């Protein structure tokens, strides 16, 4: 997975803080019965609904690594339309497509 340079710099300059942040994420994921694929899709949906492009990109990459398909990622974006509106859903689809296109280019 391609880790953004800003995150890499943060990890280099504040390793203890990033370690704690990553441990929190792992603890949250392990705190319930959802499997890794479902966790990845939920986190993508949360990122989309919150309007967080960087997080949506990150969670798309993680979802692909967890075995989710491109169609599933686009479906998550589609599902957001009734809740966040059509224009925001279309924006989310471009975020998902950014990651899918980059993944296809690397393949």
Chimera marker file (.cmm) of the C-alpha trace (Angstrom):
<marker_set name="trace">
<marker id="1" x="0.000" y="0.000" z="0.000" r="1" g="1" b="0" radius="0.5"/>
<marker id="2" x="1.194" y="3.507" z="-0.789" r="1" g="1" b="0" radius="0.5"/>
<marker id="3" x="1.479" y="5.458" z="2.458" r="1" g="1" b="0" radius="0.5"/>
<marker id="4" x="1.080" y="9.232" z="1.986" r="1" g="1" b="0" radius="0.5"/>
<marker id="5" x="4.255" y="11.223" z="2.515" r="1" g="1" b="0" radius="0.5"/>
<marker id="6" x="2.612" y="13.455" z="5.136" r="1" g="1" b="0" radius="0.5"/>
<marker id="7" x="1.838" y="10.371" z="7.236" r="1" g="1" b="0" radius="0.5"/>
<marker id="8" x="5.370" y="9.059" z="6.769" r="1" g="1" b="0" radius="0.5"/>
<marker id="9" x="6.790" y="12.406" z="7.946" r="1" g="1" b="0" radius="0.5"/>
<marker id="10" x="4.469" y="12.414" z="10.957" r="1" g="1" b="0" radius="0.5"/>
<marker id="11" x="5.565" y="8.894" z="11.825" r="1" g="1" b="0" radius="0.5"/>
<marker id="12" x="9.228" y="9.897" z="11.543" r="1" g="1" b="0" radius="0.5"/>
<marker id="13" x="8.883" y="13.000" z="13.706" r="1" g="1" b="0" radius="0.5"/>
<marker id="14" x="6.295" y="11.713" z="16.204" r="1" g="1" b="0" radius="0.5"/>
<marker id="15" x="6.643" y="7.926" z="16.328" r="1" g="1" b="0" radius="0.5"/>
<marker id="16" x="5.062" y="7.491" z="19.757" r="1" g="1" b="0" radius="0.5"/>
<marker id="17" x="2.002" y="9.481" z="18.774" r="1" g="1" b="0" radius="0.5"/>
<marker id="18" x="1.543" y="7.526" z="15.529" r="1" g="1" b="0" radius="0.5"/>
<marker id="19" x="2.072" y="4.241" z="17.371" r="1" g="1" b="0" radius="0.5"/>
<marker id="20" x="-0.691" y="5.178" z="19.830" r="1" g="1" b="0" radius="0.5"/>
<marker id="21" x="-2.985" y="6.265" z="16.993" r="1" g="1" b="0" radius="0.5"/>
<marker id="22" x="-2.419" y="3.004" z="15.123" r="1" g="1" b="0" radius="0.5"/>
<marker id="23" x="-2.982" y="0.994" z="18.325" r="1" g="1" b="0" radius="0.5"/>
<marker id="24" x="-6.306" y="2.792" z="18.857" r="1" g="1" b="0" radius="0.5"/>
<marker id="25" x="-7.384" y="1.915" z="15.319" r="1" g="1" b="0" radius="0.5"/>
<marker id="26" x="-6.431" y="-1.734" z="15.827" r="1" g="1" b="0" radius="0.5"/>
<marker id="27" x="-8.241" y="-1.869" z="19.170" r="1" g="1" b="0" radius="0.5"/>
<marker id="28" x="-11.389" y="-0.360" z="17.652" r="1" g="1" b="0" radius="0.5"/>
<marker id="29" x="-11.337" y="-2.856" z="14.781" r="1" g="1" b="0" radius="0.5"/>
<marker id="30" x="-10.864" y="-5.756" z="17.206" r="1" g="1" b="0" radius="0.5"/>
<marker id="31" x="-13.556" y="-4.574" z="19.631" r="1" g="1" b="0" radius="0.5"/>
<marker id="32" x="-16.437" y="-6.290" z="17.875" r="1" g="1" b="0" radius="0.5"/>
<marker id="33" x="-17.538" y="-9.109" z="15.605" r="1" g="1" b="0" radius="0.5"/>
<marker id="34" x="-17.062" y="-7.477" z="12.191" r="1" g="1" b="0" radius="0.5"/>
<marker id="35" x="-14.618" y="-9.183" z="9.862" r="1" g="1" b="0" radius="0.5"/>
<marker id="36" x="-11.779" y="-7.139" z="8.264" r="1" g="1" b="0" radius="0.5"/>
<marker id="37" x="-13.601" y="-6.734" z="4.910" r="1" g="1" b="0" radius="0.5"/>
<marker id="38" x="-16.688" y="-5.357" z="6.631" r="1" g="1" b="0" radius="0.5"/>
<marker id="39" x="-14.608" y="-3.080" z="8.848" r="1" g="1" b="0" radius="0.5"/>
<marker id="40" x="-12.882" y="-1.715" z="5.744" r="1" g="1" b="0" radius="0.5"/>
<marker id="41" x="-16.195" y="-1.003" z="3.996" r="1" g="1" b="0" radius="0.5"/>
<marker id="42" x="-17.683" y="0.648" z="7.083" r="1" g="1" b="0" radius="0.5"/>
<marker id="43" x="-14.622" y="2.864" z="7.512" r="1" g="1" b="0" radius="0.5"/>
<marker id="44" x="-14.842" y="3.853" z="3.849" r="1" g="1" b="0" radius="0.5"/>
<marker id="45" x="-18.499" y="4.776" z="4.343" r="1" g="1" b="0" radius="0.5"/>
<marker id="46" x="-17.672" y="6.848" z="7.412" r="1" g="1" b="0" radius="0.5"/>
<marker id="47" x="-14.922" y="8.669" z="5.524" r="1" g="1" b="0" radius="0.5"/>
<marker id="48" x="-17.246" y="9.408" z="2.626" r="1" g="1" b="0" radius="0.5"/>
<marker id="49" x="-20.022" y="10.678" z="4.887" r="1" g="1" b="0" radius="0.5"/>
<marker id="50" x="-17.581" y="12.882" z="6.792" r="1" g="1" b="0" radius="0.5"/>
<marker id="51" x="-16.307" y="14.354" z="3.508" r="1" g="1" b="0" radius="0.5"/>
<marker id="52" x="-12.722" y="13.307" z="4.202" r="1" g="1" b="0" radius="0.5"/>
<marker id="53" x="-10.972" y="12.751" z="0.881" r="1" g="1" b="0" radius="0.5"/>
<marker id="54" x="-7.652" y="11.564" z="2.296" r="1" g="1" b="0" radius="0.5"/>
<marker id="55" x="-9.357" y="9.139" z="4.654" r="1" g="1" b="0" radius="0.5"/>
<marker id="56" x="-11.580" y="7.857" z="1.843" r="1" g="1" b="0" radius="0.5"/>
<marker id="57" x="-8.506" y="7.241" z="-0.317" r="1" g="1" b="0" radius="0.5"/>
<marker id="58" x="-6.778" y="5.462" z="2.576" r="1" g="1" b="0" radius="0.5"/>
<marker id="59" x="-9.775" y="3.303" z="3.399" r="1" g="1" b="0" radius="0.5"/>
<marker id="60" x="-10.257" y="2.415" z="-0.273" r="1" g="1" b="0" radius="0.5"/>
<marker id="61" x="-6.682" y="1.153" z="-0.383" r="1" g="1" b="0" radius="0.5"/>
<marker id="62" x="-7.190" y="-0.777" z="2.860" r="1" g="1" b="0" radius="0.5"/>
<marker id="63" x="-10.456" y="-2.239" z="1.575" r="1" g="1" b="0" radius="0.5"/>
<marker id="64" x="-8.757" y="-3.479" z="-1.583" r="1" g="1" b="0" radius="0.5"/>
<marker id="65" x="-6.051" y="-5.071" z="0.577" r="1" g="1" b="0" radius="0.5"/>
<marker id="66" x="-8.788" y="-6.701" z="2.697" r="1" g="1" b="0" radius="0.5"/>
<marker id="67" x="-10.137" y="-8.347" z="-0.454" r="1" g="1" b="0" radius="0.5"/>
<marker id="68" x="-12.983" y="-6.000" z="-1.333" r="1" g="1" b="0" radius="0.5"/>
<marker id="69" x="-13.773" y="-5.586" z="-5.001" r="1" g="1" b="0" radius="0.5"/>
<marker id="70" x="-13.867" y="-2.375" z="-6.978" r="1" g="1" b="0" radius="0.5"/>
<marker id="71" x="-17.597" y="-2.897" z="-7.449" r="1" g="1" b="0" radius="0.5"/>
<marker id="72" x="-18.093" y="-3.111" z="-3.684" r="1" g="1" b="0" radius="0.5"/>
<marker id="73" x="-16.190" y="0.141" z="-3.136" r="1" g="1" b="0" radius="0.5"/>
<marker id="74" x="-18.292" y="1.927" z="-5.746" r="1" g="1" b="0" radius="0.5"/>
<marker id="75" x="-21.421" y="0.460" z="-4.158" r="1" g="1" b="0" radius="0.5"/>
<marker id="76" x="-20.435" y="2.010" z="-0.818" r="1" g="1" b="0" radius="0.5"/>
<marker id="77" x="-20.166" y="5.381" z="-2.553" r="1" g="1" b="0" radius="0.5"/>
<marker id="78" x="-23.551" y="4.851" z="-4.257" r="1" g="1" b="0" radius="0.5"/>
<marker id="79" x="-25.172" y="4.012" z="-0.925" r="1" g="1" b="0" radius="0.5"/>
<marker id="80" x="-24.242" y="7.431" z="0.415" r="1" g="1" b="0" radius="0.5"/>
<marker id="81" x="-26.526" y="9.313" z="-2.030" r="1" g="1" b="0" radius="0.5"/>
<marker id="82" x="-29.756" y="9.300" z="0.010" r="1" g="1" b="0" radius="0.5"/>
<marker id="83" x="-27.904" y="10.386" z="3.157" r="1" g="1" b="0" radius="0.5"/>
<marker id="84" x="-25.348" y="12.950" z="1.990" r="1" g="1" b="0" radius="0.5"/>
<marker id="85" x="-26.867" y="13.957" z="-1.346" r="1" g="1" b="0" radius="0.5"/>
<marker id="86" x="-26.193" y="13.323" z="-5.015" r="1" g="1" b="0" radius="0.5"/>
<marker id="87" x="-23.331" y="15.813" z="-5.510" r="1" g="1" b="0" radius="0.5"/>
<marker id="88" x="-21.487" y="14.526" z="-2.435" r="1" g="1" b="0" radius="0.5"/>
<marker id="89" x="-21.989" y="10.933" z="-3.608" r="1" g="1" b="0" radius="0.5"/>
<marker id="90" x="-20.570" y="11.835" z="-7.008" r="1" g="1" b="0" radius="0.5"/>
<marker id="91" x="-17.579" y="13.428" z="-5.278" r="1" g="1" b="0" radius="0.5"/>
<marker id="92" x="-17.114" y="10.239" z="-3.261" r="1" g="1" b="0" radius="0.5"/>
<marker id="93" x="-17.210" y="8.139" z="-6.432" r="1" g="1" b="0" radius="0.5"/>
<marker id="94" x="-14.328" y="10.198" z="-7.812" r="1" g="1" b="0" radius="0.5"/>
<marker id="95" x="-12.347" y="9.513" z="-4.632" r="1" g="1" b="0" radius="0.5"/>
<marker id="96" x="-12.996" y="5.788" z="-4.970" r="1" g="1" b="0" radius="0.5"/>
<marker id="97" x="-12.138" y="5.912" z="-8.672" r="1" g="1" b="0" radius="0.5"/>
<marker id="98" x="-8.859" y="7.696" z="-7.870" r="1" g="1" b="0" radius="0.5"/>
<marker id="99" x="-7.748" y="4.673" z="-5.861" r="1" g="1" b="0" radius="0.5"/>
<marker id="100" x="-9.166" y="2.084" z="-8.253" r="1" g="1" b="0" radius="0.5"/>
<marker id="101" x="-7.475" y="3.753" z="-11.237" r="1" g="1" b="0" radius="0.5"/>
<marker id="102" x="-4.144" y="3.980" z="-9.387" r="1" g="1" b="0" radius="0.5"/>
<marker id="103" x="-4.446" y="0.327" z="-8.360" r="1" g="1" b="0" radius="0.5"/>
<marker id="104" x="-5.166" y="-0.696" z="-11.948" r="1" g="1" b="0" radius="0.5"/>
<marker id="105" x="-2.182" y="1.298" z="-13.190" r="1" g="1" b="0" radius="0.5"/>
<marker id="106" x="0.124" y="-0.525" z="-10.759" r="1" g="1" b="0" radius="0.5"/>
<marker id="107" x="-1.233" y="-3.957" z="-11.746" r="1" g="1" b="0" radius="0.5"/>
<link id1="1" id2="2" r="1" g="1" b="0" radius="0.2"/>
<link id1="2" id2="3" r="1" g="1" b="0" radius="0.2"/>
<link id1="3" id2="4" r="1" g="1" b="0" radius="0.2"/>
<link id1="4" id2="5" r="1" g="1" b="0" radius="0.2"/>
<link id1="5" id2="6" r="1" g="1" b="0" radius="0.2"/>
<link id1="6" id2="7" r="1" g="1" b="0" radius="0.2"/>
<link id1="7" id2="8" r="1" g="1" b="0" radius="0.2"/>
<link id1="8" id2="9" r="1" g="1" b="0" radius="0.2"/>
<link id1="9" id2="10" r="1" g="1" b="0" radius="0.2"/>
<link id1="10" id2="11" r="1" g="1" b="0" radius="0.2"/>
<link id1="11" id2="12" r="1" g="1" b="0" radius="0.2"/>
<link id1="12" id2="13" r="1" g="1" b="0" radius="0.2"/>
<link id1="13" id2="14" r="1" g="1" b="0" radius="0.2"/>
<link id1="14" id2="15" r="1" g="1" b="0" radius="0.2"/>
<link id1="15" id2="16" r="1" g="1" b="0" radius="0.2"/>
<link id1="16" id2="17" r="1" g="1" b="0" radius="0.2"/>
<link id1="17" id2="18" r="1" g="1" b="0" radius="0.2"/>
<link id1="18" id2="19" r="1" g="1" b="0" radius="0.2"/>
<link id1="19" id2="20" r="1" g="1" b="0" radius="0.2"/>
<link id1="20" id2="21" r="1" g="1" b="0" radius="0.2"/>
<link id1="21" id2="22" r="1" g="1" b="0" radius="0.2"/>
<link id1="22" id2="23" r="1" g="1" b="0" radius="0.2"/>
<link id1="23" id2="24" r="1" g="1" b="0" radius="0.2"/>
<link id1="24" id2="25" r="1" g="1" b="0" radius="0.2"/>
<link id1="25" id2="26" r="1" g="1" b="0" radius="0.2"/>
<link id1="26" id2="27" r="1" g="1" b="0" radius="0.2"/>
<link id1="27" id2="28" r="1" g="1" b="0" radius="0.2"/>
<link id1="28" id2="29" r="1" g="1" b="0" radius="0.2"/>
<link id1="29" id2="30" r="1" g="1" b="0" radius="0.2"/>
<link id1="30" id2="31" r="1" g="1" b="0" radius="0.2"/>
<link id1="31" id2="32" r="1" g="1" b="0" radius="0.2"/>
<link id1="32" id2="33" r="1" g="1" b="0" radius="0.2"/>
<link id1="33" id2="34" r="1" g="1" b="0" radius="0.2"/>
<link id1="34" id2="35" r="1" g="1" b="0" radius="0.2"/>
<link id1="35" id2="36" r="1" g="1" b="0" radius="0.2"/>
<link id1="36" id2="37" r="1" g="1" b="0" radius="0.2"/>
<link id1="37" id2="38" r="1" g="1" b="0" radius="0.2"/>
<link id1="38" id2="39" r="1" g="1" b="0" radius="0.2"/>
<link id1="39" id2="40" r="1" g="1" b="0" radius="0.2"/>
<link id1="40" id2="41" r="1" g="1" b="0" radius="0.2"/>
<link id1="41" id2="42" r="1" g="1" b="0" radius="0.2"/>
<link id1="42" id2="43" r="1" g="1" b="0" radius="0.2"/>
<link id1="43" id2="44" r="1" g="1" b="0" radius="0.2"/>
<link id1="44" id2="45" r="1" g="1" b="0" radius="0.2"/>
<link id1="45" id2="46" r="1" g="1" b="0" radius="0.2"/>
<link id1="46" id2="47" r="1" g="1" b="0" radius="0.2"/>
<link id1="47" id2="48" r="1" g="1" b="0" radius="0.2"/>
<link id1="48" id2="49" r="1" g="1" b="0" radius="0.2"/>
<link id1="49" id2="50" r="1" g="1" b="0" radius="0.2"/>
<link id1="50" id2="51" r="1" g="1" b="0" radius="0.2"/>
<link id1="51" id2="52" r="1" g="1" b="0" radius="0.2"/>
<link id1="52" id2="53" r="1" g="1" b="0" radius="0.2"/>
<link id1="53" id2="54" r="1" g="1" b="0" radius="0.2"/>
<link id1="54" id2="55" r="1" g="1" b="0" radius="0.2"/>
<link id1="55" id2="56" r="1" g="1" b="0" radius="0.2"/>
<link id1="56" id2="57" r="1" g="1" b="0" radius="0.2"/>
<link id1="57" id2="58" r="1" g="1" b="0" radius="0.2"/>
<link id1="58" id2="59" r="1" g="1" b="0" radius="0.2"/>
<link id1="59" id2="60" r="1" g="1" b="0" radius="0.2"/>
<link id1="60" id2="61" r="1" g="1" b="0" radius="0.2"/>
<link id1="61" id2="62" r="1" g="1" b="0" radius="0.2"/>
<link id1="62" id2="63" r="1" g="1" b="0" radius="0.2"/>
<link id1="63" id2="64" r="1" g="1" b="0" radius="0.2"/>
<link id1="64" id2="65" r="1" g="1" b="0" radius="0.2"/>
<link id1="65" id2="66" r="1" g="1" b="0" radius="0.2"/>
<link id1="66" id2="67" r="1" g="1" b="0" radius="0.2"/>
<link id1="67" id2="68" r="1" g="1" b="0" radius="0.2"/>
<link id1="68" id2="69" r="1" g="1" b="0" radius="0.2"/>
<link id1="69" id2="70" r="1" g="1" b="0" radius="0.2"/>
<link id1="70" id2="71" r="1" g="1" b="0" radius="0.2"/>
<link id1="71" id2="72" r="1" g="1" b="0" radius="0.2"/>
<link id1="72" id2="73" r="1" g="1" b="0" radius="0.2"/>
<link id1="73" id2="74" r="1" g="1" b="0" radius="0.2"/>
<link id1="74" id2="75" r="1" g="1" b="0" radius="0.2"/>
<link id1="75" id2="76" r="1" g="1" b="0" radius="0.2"/>
<link id1="76" id2="77" r="1" g="1" b="0" radius="0.2"/>
<link id1="77" id2="78" r="1" g="1" b="0" radius="0.2"/>
<link id1="78" id2="79" r="1" g="1" b="0" radius="0.2"/>
<link id1="79" id2="80" r="1" g="1" b="0" radius="0.2"/>
<link id1="80" id2="81" r="1" g="1" b="0" radius="0.2"/>
<link id1="81" id2="82" r="1" g="1" b="0" radius="0.2"/>
<link id1="82" id2="83" r="1" g="1" b="0" radius="0.2"/>
<link id1="83" id2="84" r="1" g="1" b="0" radius="0.2"/>
<link id1="84" id2="85" r="1" g="1" b="0" radius="0.2"/>
<link id1="85" id2="86" r="1" g="1" b="0" radius="0.2"/>
<link id1="86" id2="87" r="1" g="1" b="0" radius="0.2"/>
<link id1="87" id2="88" r="1" g="1" b="0" radius="0.2"/>
<link id1="88" id2="89" r="1" g="1" b="0" radius="0.2"/>
<link id1="89" id2="90" r="1" g="1" b="0" radius="0.2"/>
<link id1="90" id2="91" r="1" g="1" b="0" radius="0.2"/>
<link id1="91" id2="92" r="1" g="1" b="0" radius="0.2"/>
<link id1="92" id2="93" r="1" g="1" b="0" radius="0.2"/>
<link id1="93" id2="94" r="1" g="1" b="0" radius="0.2"/>
<link id1="94" id2="95" r="1" g="1" b="0" radius="0.2"/>
<link id1="95" id2="96" r="1" g="1" b="0" radius="0.2"/>
<link id1="96" id2="97" r="1" g="1" b="0" radius="0.2"/>
<link id1="97" id2="98" r="1" g="1" b="0" radius="0.2"/>
<link id1="98" id2="99" r="1" g="1" b="0" radius="0.2"/>
<link id1="99" id2="100" r="1" g="1" b="0" radius="0.2"/>
<link id1="100" id2="101" r="1" g="1" b="0" radius="0.2"/>
<link id1="101" id2="102" r="1" g="1" b="0" radius="0.2"/>
<link id1="102" id2="103" r="1" g="1" b="0" radius="0.2"/>
<link id1="103" id2="104" r="1" g="1" b="0" radius="0.2"/>
<link id1="104" id2="105" r="1" g="1" b="0" radius="0.2"/>
<link id1="105" id2="106" r="1" g="1" b="0" radius="0.2"/>
<link id1="106" id2="107" r="1" g="1" b="0" radius="0.2"/>
</marker_set>
